[in-house]
Every structure is written in structure tokens, then in C-alpha cells.
Amino acid sequence: MSRIRHAALLLAFALPFQACAQEITVSAAASLTNAFKDLGKQFEQRHPGTTVRLNFAASGTLLQQMSQGAPVDVFASADQATMDKAVAQNLIDVPTRRDFAANSLVLVTPAQGGPAIASLQDLAGAPVKRIAVGKLATVPVGNYTRQALDRAGLWTALEPKFIQADSVRQVLDYVSRGEVDAGFVYRTDAAIMQDKVRITLTAGGHTPVTYPVAVLSGSKHQAQAKAFVDFLVSAPGQQVLGRYGFGKP
């Protein structure tokens, strides 16, 4: 076989693979980091030729990135409000929007040496000097926290103690390192650092913590992006999320 013919055959076999090979970018809320790394790998196994590129940050930060033209195929938010803003900005394909997970808001303290807290009212006591909360403008857990503390009549009184965090994972880091006396995170976040933080209580008085996902209207890989959304709500996808502590929406 001539070298020219051999090269032509190699090219013929390579072209179909190259045509099928796709990379989708999934921008997901920081609290989904561990679960989505697992989900991304499983999706790739189920869809040979497709690579999942993951981008994690606070939901509001991800929205800012997308509104500024970041090439994203799938957006998974930690709250409905941020997804609603994406709808208002015509960033997502609305019919693809699905709720795929649920969570709960908890108060955590350092596992060693943290103050004794039995209720939200104890946060106003002298032993609690610093409380980590997510930034209201970009971090959904911050808004859930405000709702809970407003309901308890504590937000304004506690404001001088707040340490603002750029994501729920930063809140978790502050508490785990003992840099603050307490912080509000999701139950799934607390679960990944059981040796460094302890859950003091589950906070109520806020809107349900549910996670919506949608395909971006400007995605160049619509089929693969929709397949990823379908995988999240499928039985195998829900099993993975359940292992990481997420509830069904």
C-alpha cells in the first residue's frame, strides 16, 4: 500500500471521530462541585466523544460571566432567582429548564473549640464574634441566610458580625479554619468536612433550596447540552446526587 493511500485511509477513519468529538462547558454553583465532578465523568462514559468541562463559582458570578459572553452550554444554579435573571436576559433556552436537586440551609461551627449554639438567637451573644455569610449580590446561600435571619428578627442586629464570602465553599473554609465562629452553608457542604465543622442547627424560614438547570440559548452543542440536563434528572443522575446528600426537587 502506498504511503499516500495509507494516509488517506487514516484520515478517513479519523474524520468521523473528529466530527463527533464535542466539548460542553457546564457552569455550576459551587455547592455542586463534588457531585458534578462525578456526574461529568459518568456522562462522558455514557457519551463517548463528549468531554465535559466544568466551571464552578457562586451562581451570581456565573451569571455575570455568561452575560459578558462566556461560552457556556449548561447552567446549574443554586437558586431559582438567579435562573430567573438568566431568563430575563434571554441567556437560556427556557423549555430546557428543569429542577434537579434540593438542599437545606444549616449553621456550622468549628468542630473544635467552637461556641455553644443551640438556636439562632445565640448568635447575638458575646461569644459569637464573627459569622460567615455569602454575599447577597452573587451567592444564593447568602440570600437564604438573610431570609432565615430576617424571619428570626436577627439580620440587622447581626450585621456587624458578618464576614462576607464569595461562595458557599468560602464560608465553609472560613469555619473549618476557625477564622469565624459560625457560618451558614448547605447541608451537602457541611458533609464533606465532617472532621472540621459540625452542624449546629438546620435553619428554616427561607424559600426552599432547589437547583434549576438549563441549556444556554447560545450553546453551539445543543444536543449534548440537552443530554447532560436529561442525565441530571435521570435515575442514574439522581443516584449520584443522592450519594452526595442532595434531595430530589
C-alpha positions, 0 to 999 in steps of 0.5 A: 500500500502506498504511503499516500493511500495509507494516509488517506485511509487514516484520515478517513477513519479519523474524520468521523471521530473528529466530527463527533468529538464535542466539548460542553462547558457546564457552569455550576454553583459551587455547592455542586462541585463534588457531585458534578465532578462525578456526574461529568465523568459518568456522562462522558462514559455514557457519551463517548466523544463528549468531554465535559468541562466544568466551571464552578463559582457562586451562581451570581458570578456565573451569571455575570460571566455568561452575560459578558459572553462566556461560552457556556452550554449548561447552567446549574444554579443554586437558586431559582432567582438567579435562573430567573435573571438568566431568563430575563436576559434571554441567556437560556433556552427556557423549555430546557429548564428543569429542577434537579436537586434540593438542599437545606440551609444549616449553621456550622461551627468549628468542630473544635473549640467552637461556641455553644449554639443551640438556636439562632438567637445565640448568635447575638451573644458575646461569644459569637464574634464573627459569622460567615455569610455569602454575599447577597449580590452573587451567592444564593446561600447568602440570600437564604441566610438573610431570609432565615435571619430576617424571619428570626428578627436577627439580620440587622442586629447581626450585621456587624458580625458578618464576614462576607464570602464569595461562595458557599465553599468560602464560608465553609473554609472560613469555619473549618479554619476557625477564622469565624465562629459560625457560618451558614452553608448547605447541608451537602457542604457541611458533609464533606468536612465532617472532621472540621465543622459540625452542624449546629442547627438546620435553619428554616424560614427561607424559600426552599433550596432547589437547583434549576438547570438549563441549556444556554440559548447560545450553546453551539452543542445543543444536543449534548447540552440537552443530554447532560440536563436529561442525565441530571434528572435521570435515575442514574443522575439522581443516584449520584446526587443522592450519594452526595446528600442532595434531595430530589426537587 
